[in-house]
Amino acid sequence: MTEKTLYERLGGYDGITGFIDDLLPRLQSDSQLGRFWQNRGNDGIKREKQLLIDYLCSNAGGPVYYTGRDMKLSHEGMKISEGDWAVFLGHAGDTMVALNVPKQECDDVVAFILSLKNDIVED
């Protein structure tokens, strides 16, 4: 028996989309992080959301092809600080709690997110 991918364990495309549907509004309404969406149009936000879903699905082992830029290029110049990163992690954790994501999947998601830190946070 083969082990299921993280994509499958998170509920596939619909599960990952549900995660993003819960997480993005948290980030956008946050007093510290909201600045990143402040001057974005709805179309740009929708495109960003779809790229994020595709990125997560692809990296979790799903059958989705990600066509966007890498994380370093996508976040370059945004001045994302350690404090921003900590707030983001809190919201991601709150989303996993709200969606009752099992512990093993939470641990795997956190490990993946932490692997992106050097590409996202600017010193």
Secondary structure, DSSP 8 states (H G I E B T S, - for coil): -----HHHHTTHHHHHHHHHHHHHHHHHH-TTTGGGTTT--HHHHHHHHHHHHHHHHHHTT-S----S--HHHHHTTS---HHHHHHHHHHHHHHHHHTT--HHHHHHHHHHHHHTHHHH---
